[in-house]
Amino acid sequence: MNNDLISEDYKDFIGKIKNKIRNSQYEAMKVVNQTLISLYW
């Protein structure tokens, strides 16, 4: 796909989705780590 054909709004939209996914993965990782620590503590 040619980058010239992708609008800035679409790039921003995709960027926001990627950030939400990353943030959700990070939050899930924190919960899992907290649970594992409490399990083994």
Sequence and secondary structure as in RCSB ss.txt:
>XXXX:A:sequence
MNNDLISEDYKDFIGKIKNKIRNSQYEAMKVVNQTLISLYW
>XXXX:A:secstr
  GGGS HHHHHHHHHHHHHHHHHHHHHHHHHHHHHHHHH 
